Amino acid sequence: MSEKLRQHIEEIVTLTDEEFEHVLSHFTYREFLKNQYVIQEGDYVRNDYFVLSGLLKSWSIDDKGKAHIVLFATENWWISDPQAFHNQTKSTLNVDCLEDSKTLAISLENREKLCTEMRKMEYFFRRKTTAGYIASQNRILSLISFNAKERYEYLQQQYPGLLQRVPKSLIASYLGITRETLSRLTSQQP
Amino acid sequence: MSEKLRQHIEEIVTLTDEEFEHVLSHFTYREFLKNQYVIQEGDYVRNDYFVLSGLLKSWSIDDKGKAHIVLFATENWWISDPQAFHNQTKSTLNVDCLEDSKTLAISLENREKLCTEMRKMEYFFRRKTTAGYIASQNRILSLISFNAKERYEYLQQQYPGLLQRVPKSLIASYLGITRETLSRLTSQQP
């Protein structure tokens, strides 16, 4: 199953078997059950998680107790509280599982160690972070300038198949629209 | 004036005079006048811009012709269309100047060359991109879960002094709130 991590890394840099074994030794295999928390608000965030299978979400709660979804993570995505992970501070987000999930977890210390020891991995993480930054910028643009229909279409394009795996109420929360607006949009689909 | 770039880099890595001269030789000094476009939607994006002085904004136009502000960039910020810059595709954003602005521009080719030649610079850009990613995640959180007052307070914290330099209509556009809501918020300030 760790082959998935190798394929993911090799989209950017090529590794020998030996190099991949070394990379993999910096990760810890972690399984979580549906509904289980991976990170709870207020926790120190030890790890960034590469998703092998399953589905997770990160989310925050506002002052009124309303949940807002930041990210869905399926196979080949990474999930954590990036700020708390990189600054080694307490989480302002929650991460939990919508399905039983298998992950490879890496600590900040091990991530930095890999970057120092292996130039290829520093390049890999720089490229992945750039891709994450670009995706975030697009999410910002979608939030400030897309209407509900455009946001919904962007979600479908970004996460193909997600709509079949996630309750509609969570999709609406991710999009920042009401459940009713979402129903209207989904019923318009061919 | 290039000292500002050196200070900015040296917040993360230390450079000798010789190393900094080498870094600087990869940048081009570019001045822009108030209202001048740095990037126009549809252009290929050649450069990422480090701001020495002045004030720029990046923004997009929706189907109805309404402008939405993605970023303000003052001294020591970087501005471009990140997706178009990194993928060498046509811009979906505009970047223009709210004040006369002085910048140091770097092409993707030169940025990658610096990263390959100087390990310190690869580390620097990895760390800067991580910080940009975290800032974007916070912007996303503020858009999906903050009310107008909280967004306004977050803007004040993120860009101290900006409110004195930017028309209120642009602040409202950045926050995704109406001009009237913003007036209500600013009049409540002590």
Contacts between the chains, C-beta under 8 A, distances in Angstrom:
chain1	res1	chain2	res2	distance
A	60	B	141	5.9
A	60	B	145	5.5
A	62	B	145	4.6
A	62	B	146	7.6
A	62	B	147	8.0
A	66	B	145	7.6
A	68	B	141	7.3
A	68	B	144	4.4
A	68	B	145	4.0
A	69	B	144	7.7
A	70	B	137	7.0
A	70	B	140	6.3
A	70	B	141	6.4
A	70	B	144	7.4
A	82	B	130	7.8
A	82	B	133	6.2
A	82	B	134	5.3
A	82	B	137	5.5
A	83	B	134	4.7
A	83	B	137	6.6
A	83	B	138	6.9
A	86	B	130	5.7
A	86	B	134	6.3
A	87	B	134	7.9
A	92	B	141	7.8
A	115	B	123	7.8
A	115	B	126	7.2
A	119	B	119	7.5
A	122	B	122	5.9
A	122	B	123	7.2
A	122	B	126	6.5
A	123	B	115	7.7
A	123	B	122	7.2
A	125	B	126	6.4
A	126	B	115	7.3
A	126	B	122	6.5
A	126	B	125	6.4
A	126	B	126	4.3
A	126	B	129	6.5
A	129	B	126	6.5
A	129	B	129	4.6
A	129	B	130	5.4
A	129	B	133	5.6
A	130	B	82	7.8
A	130	B	86	5.7
A	130	B	129	5.4
A	132	B	133	5.2
A	133	B	82	6.2
A	133	B	129	5.6
A	133	B	132	5.2
A	133	B	133	4.4
A	133	B	136	6.1
A	134	B	82	5.3
A	134	B	83	4.7
A	134	B	86	6.3
A	134	B	87	7.9
A	136	B	133	6.1
A	136	B	136	3.5
A	136	B	137	6.0
A	136	B	139	7.8
A	136	B	140	6.3
A	137	B	70	7.0
A	137	B	82	5.5
A	137	B	83	6.5
A	137	B	136	6.0
A	138	B	83	6.8
A	139	B	136	7.8
A	139	B	140	5.5
A	140	B	70	6.3
A	140	B	136	6.3
A	140	B	139	5.5
A	140	B	140	6.1
A	140	B	143	6.8
A	141	B	60	5.9
A	141	B	68	7.3
A	141	B	70	6.3
A	141	B	92	7.8
A	143	B	140	6.8
A	143	B	143	4.5
A	143	B	144	6.7
A	143	B	176	7.6
A	144	B	68	4.4
A	144	B	69	7.7
A	144	B	70	7.3
A	144	B	143	6.7
A	144	B	176	5.2
A	145	B	60	5.5
A	145	B	62	4.7
A	145	B	66	7.6
A	145	B	68	4.0
A	146	B	62	7.6
A	147	B	62	8.0
A	176	B	143	7.6
A	176	B	144	5.2
